Amino acid sequence: MNYSRILSAVLALILSNLMSVLAQKSVNESINIEAKTWGRDSLRNIVISDWKSFPSKTVEMLPNFLPIKEAKVDKYGGDLSSNAKFTGFFRTEKIGNRWWIIDPEGHCFVTAAVNSVRMGKSPNNELSLKAKFGTPEEWLVQTNKLIKDADFNAIGSWSEVELIQKYNVLYPEKPIVYTTMLSFLGEFSKRNKKIGAEKENSLSLIFEPSFKLFCDEHAKKMVSATASDKNLLGHFSDNELTFTNDLLNKILAKTNKNSADVLVLEKWASENGFDKNNLTKGQKEAFLGYVADVYYGEIKAALNKYDPNHLYLGSRLHSSAKNVQAILKAAEKHLDIVSINYYGYWQPEAKNLRDWAAWCNRPFFITEFYTKAEDSGMENKTGAGWLVKTQNDRGIHYQNFCMELLKAPNCVGWHWFRYQDNDPTDLSADESNRDSNKGLVSYQYKPYLPLLEKMKALNLNKYELIKYFDKK
């Protein structure tokens, strides 16, 4: 009897059965992650929920998906297996049923970015940076390596733009893709503050006669110098503007009936046959859409005048604004990519993804989301991100969240909030940025390796995952 042949046959049968089982893994396979939600009660007091369990998937759980170990990408992070028209700058294109960013070399690009890649300003931050890196320049070199080792391919808002630009001059073949935050309305609001003036939603200031000229001046100042920069993804105009009914209420409550915003509301209501004092929900949303149209339109015109080469990335819609069809329709007219800060959901809601695709023929990306972990040792009482137990759990949430985004053909990426934890000893910081584990690194610049490993596994495979999901 040929025992070796029998043993080989048995082993082959076992292996075949094992492969069959793996190939038939249920698409419902998941792991439960415990998390707490963060919110506020009617008096604006912080409320943190009890632990709740959330089913989550990771890359390795996907049936018949074989993760790659090395991605074939160009110097910007674009997929080398793809080809599209190249213009020397980032742009967007819908190919078949899916939206893409196209990088300067003509390759399909999905942005996996990190926000607030900047040096901490507290005394503890500064001491730690000097001890670990010596100089700001060396900090950026090592920080860029850390981020790119996790297969992130861009830097988001509130980052060290000038330092990044200098780095890109020194290392043109290994550039850092970056974005800018221009704060149009934020700066205009500062210019227009008047002592004793009626408290108002800053969005109403866009109806001031001087806003158009300000947009032109501000765009000339802020974007002219970067108009030819191939490493620049695009511009954000502001962050989390209050496209809410609060805007209407404050306009209606004004005692100065000759105020520009009051006159605009009266004219808009009259032209549409509405009673401004008894607007329906749909009519209120239509007015918010009108506001968005004016805001985005004025800024888009100014950006096009001084920088026609780069993407207009919007104002990072949040809260209820992301659920208003009229705002999304206005965004479609003027934006290249709709940016959305997304909190309160463990993963992107299917309804949100369907609505954004139906309401707006433009791609979107998520520009803020994060989790915090107990094992960081921080109090984690502030910030809207989820609270989980470990850094590994943060990584699992990241994979689960981003895979849901990759399934959406109108999604072109995400920006994690943020690079570094808050320094809990820095009482000068804004309340929402004091004691939370939001970062890839601690306030002493120590990397959270379990989180980064999970992030890398997802980021590395993002183009392969798109191919995988698109076949479903």
N, C-alpha and C positions, 0 to 999 in steps of 0.2 A: 504494500500500500504506500502510495506517495504522499506522506504526511505534509510535506512542504507545499504540495499543490493544493491539498485540502485546506491547509491553513491560509494560503493565499486567497482561495475562493471565499472562505469564511470572512476574512478581513475585508475583502472587496465588497461582500454583501453588507457587512456592518457599516462600512464607509458609505455605500450607496444609500442605505436606509437613513444614516445620519444626515447626508446631504439632502435627502428628500424631506426630512423633518425640518431642516433649516430653511429649505426653499418654501415650505408651506407654513412658515411662521405666521401667526395671525396678525393682521394689520392693527388689531386692537391691543396688542401687547404694549404695556406701558409700565411706568414706575410711579408710585405715589410720592409726592413731595409735600411736606407740611409747610404751611406758610400762614402769615398773619397779614391782614390788610390794614392800611393806614387811612384815616379820614378825619373829618371834623363834624361835631354835632351842630345843632342850630345856633349855638352860642359861639361857634368857631373854636371850641376846645378840641384838642387832639384826642381822637378815639382810636385805639388799636384793638382789633378783633381777637377772638380766641384762635387757637391753631385750627386750620382747616386743611383737608387733604385734596391735592390737585393731581389728577392723572397727567403724566408727562412722558414724552417720547424722546429718545436720543437717536443719533445717527446710526449707532450699531443695532438698534432694534428694527430698522426698516427691512422688510423681507426682500431678499434678492438684491440688496444694494451692497456693493463692494467698495468701501471707502478707499480713496487713493492716499498715497503717502507723500506725494509731491505734485504740486499743481504746475502746469505749464502756462505761465502768464508772462506778459510783457512788463516793461519797467514800471508801468502805472498800476499793474494788477489786472489788466484785461485778459480775457480768455484767448489764448493763441490759436485755439482751434476754430475761432470764428473770424469772419471777415465782413467788413462793411465799409462804406465810403468814409475816408478820413479827411478831416479838415484842419488838423493841427491843434484842435481844441476839443474839450468835452462837449458832447451834444446828446440829444435823445432821438430815438427812432423806434417805431413799432414795426417789428419784423414778424410777419404771420400774426399770431394772436398775442404775442408777448412784447411788452415794452422793455427797452434796454437803454442804458447810458452807453454811448459809443466813445471810447477814449481817443486821445489825439492820434494814435497810430491806427485807428479803424477797427479796434477789437471790442467785442461786447464786454461791458463792465457792470458789475453790481457792487455798490459801495458798502463796505463793511468798515465803519468809521468809529472813532472814539472822540467824544466831546471833551472840551476843557483840558486839552493837553498843554498845560502851563505850569510854571513853577509856583509852588505855594508861597504865600506872602507872610505867614505867621513867623515869629521868632523860631519856633521848633522846626518849621519847614526849612527855613533858611540855614539853620545849623546842620540839619540832616543833609541838605543838598550839597553844602560845602564839603562835609565830611565824606560823602559818597562819590561826588562827581567833580568837585573842585570848581568848575566854571559852568556857566549857563550853556556854553557851546558843547561841552562834554556831556552835560545832562541831556541835551537834545539828541546827540549821537547815540547814547545808550538807550534813551527812551524810545527813539525810533526803532532801534534793533529789537527791543522788547515787544513793541507793538507789531512790527512786521514778522517777528518770529511766531506770533499768534495769528498770522495771516490776516490782520487788518490791512486795508489798503488806502485809508484816507484819514484825515484829521478833521474833526467837526468844529463847531462854533466855539468861541471864547478861548482860542488857543494862541500860542506865541507866534503870531503871523510874521512879524519882522524877523525873528530868529529863524523861522522856517524858510523864509525867502533867502536869507543869507546862506543857509545850509544848501539850498537847491542850486545856488550859484557854484558852490564848492564841489557838489556831487551831482552833476547833471544827468548821469546815467543811473542814479539811484534816488530819484526825486521823491519828496513827500507831497502827496496830493492833499490840498487843503481847501478850506472854505473861508469866507469872511462873514462877519456879522456887522451890518452897516448901521443899524439902529436909526432909521429915518425918523420914525415918529417919536422915538425916545428923545432924540436930539431936538426935534422941533418942539416937543412939549417943554423941554428945559428952557428953550428960547422964549416961549410964550407964557411962562408962569407969571401971574400978576398977583401981588399981595392984595388980599381981600376979594379976589375974583371968585365967582361961583364955582364950587367943586364940580368937576365934569369928567366924564369918561374921555380919555385923551384922544380916542378915535374921532370924536366930534371935531377936533381941530383940523382935520383934513379938509373941512369946508371953509376954512379961513382963506381969504384971497391970496395970502402970502405963501400958502403951502406949495403951490406949483413952482414958484420961483425957488423956494427953499430946496425942493427935490432936485432941481437942476444944479444948484450950487453945491449941495451935499454930494451928489453923484460925481460931479467934476472933481471935488476934493478927494473923494474916497476911492474911486475906481479907475481914474485915468491912468495912474501909474502901473496898474496891473492888467491893463487891457490886452497886452500881448503875452501874458504869462501862461504857458501851456500847462503848468502844474496846478493851476487854479481850477477847481471843479465849478464853483459858482458862488453866488451871493445870496445870503439871507437878508431881508430888509428889516425885520424886527423879530421879537419873540413873544408868543402867547398874548396877542392883542385881544381885547375884550369884545369880541363880536357876539354880544349877548343882549338880552332885553334891557339890561341895566343901561345900555347906551340910550335907548329910546326913553326910558323913564327919566333920565337926567336931562335930556333935551326938553322933554315936556314940562319938567319941573322948573325950568329956568324963568327967572323974573324978567330978564332982558329979552323981550320978544323980538328985538332987532338983531339978536345974535345970529351969526352966519348959519350955524347949524339949525337953529329954530326956523329960519326962513327957508332953508333947503328942505327940511321935513315938511313944512306947510306946502311948498310948491310940489314936492314929490307926491304927497297925499292927494292934492287937488288934481294933478294931472292924471292920476290913476283912479280917481273917483272914490277915494277912501276917506273916512272920518278919522283924522289923526288921533282923536281922543278915544276912539273905540275900535282900535285895530284888532282884527282876528289874529290867531296864531300864525296863519299862513301869510297874512299881510305884514306882520312884524318880521317874519323871516325874509320876506321879499325886500324889506327895507335894509336888513342886514346884508343881503346880497348886493343891493345898490351901493352901500357903504364900501363893501369889499371891492366892487367894480371900480369905484373912484380911487380908492387907496392903491390897489394893485396897478391900475392904469397909469396913474401919475408917476409912480416909481418906475414902472417898466419903460415908459417913454424916456425918463431921465437916464436909466441904465443903458438903453439902446443908443442914446446919443453919445455917451462917453465910453461905453464898453459893450459893443455889439457881439463880442466873441464868447461871452460866458453865460452860463445858465442862471436864470432867475429862480431861486429856490423857495420864495415865499416867506411866510411869517410864522411858521411852526404853529399851525392850528391846534387848539387844545380844548378840553372840556366839551361843552355842547356845540361849539362852532364846527367841529368835525362832523357833526350829524345834521347840518343844515344844507339842504340841496342847493339853495340859492347862492350860498357862499362858495360851494364847490364849482358851480357853473360860472361864477365870476372868476374864480381861480383859473378855470380852463382857458379863458380868454387871454390871460396875461402871463401865467406862470409856465415855466418849462417842466418843473417838478413840484408837486404839492407836498409840502412838509407837514408832518403831523406828530405832535408829542402825545404819547399814548400811555395812559396810566389807568389803573383800576380794573384791568382785565389780566388774567393769568396768561392768556395768549390772544392774538388778534381774533376778534369775533367774526364769524362767517358773514353775519349781516353787514357789519362795517365794510368788509372787503367787497361784498356784492354791491352795496350802495355806492361806494367810491367809484367802482368801475362803471356803474350805470349813470351816475350823475356827472362824471368828469372824464373827458377823453384826453387825459394826461396821466403820466405815471405818478406814483407817490413813493415816498419813503418815510419810515418812522425815524424821527430825529431826537427822541428821548424815550428811554425805558431803562429800568435797572432793578436789581434786587439787592438787599442788604442781608448780611449773615450774622447770627449770634456769636459764632466762634471768632469774630473779629475783636470781641471784647468791648465794642462800642455800645452806647446806649441805644442808638438807632430809633430815637423818638421823633425825628423830623424827616421830612422827605416823603414823597408819594409812592416810592417804590415798595415792592413786597418785602417782607421780612421772612427769611428762611433760616435754617439752623446751621448750615455749613457752607464753605466756599464751593464744595463739590455740588451742593444743591443749587447754588447760584449758576454754576455751569450747566446743569441739567435744564434749569429754567431757560437759560440763553438758547440752548439748542432747540428746545421745544418751541419757543417763541419764534425764532428765526426760521425754522422749517415751515411753520404756518405761513410766514411771509413769502417764502420761496414758492409756495404753491400758487400764490396769486400772480397772474400774468401781468398785472399792472404795477407790481412792486419792483423797485429798482435798488432796494437796499435798506440799511438801518444805521443809526448812530447811537452807540451805547453812551449813557450818561453815568459816569465820567471817568477821567484818567486817575484821579487821586481822591482818597478819602478826605472828609472834613477833618480839621484839627480840632479836637474837642476842647482844647485849652484856649482857642482863639475866640474870645467873646465879642470881638469886633465884627465877626462875620454875620451875615444875614441869618435870621433864625432858622431858615430852611436849610442852611449849609453849615451846621455846627457839629453834629455828633453822629453822622451816618456813614456806614460802610458802603459807599457808592462806587469806589474806585477799583481799578485794576491793581493799584498799589496803595499801601498805607500812607498816612501822612508823613511817615519817615522813609518813604520810597521803597518799602519792602514789597515785592510782587506777591500776589496771591496765586501761587502756582496751580493749585487744583482748578481754580476758575479759569485761568489762562489756558490750561491743557484742554479743557472742554470747549472753550471758545475756538481754539485752533482746529479741533476736530471738525467743527461745523464750518468755520471760515474757509478752511483748506478745500472743502468739498462742495462749496456753494454752486459752482457751475455744473458739477456732476449731479448734484441734487436737483437742479432745475431740469436737466435732461430726464432724470428719473421721474419726477413729478409730472412733467409734460407728457410722458408716455401713458400715464394713468387714465 
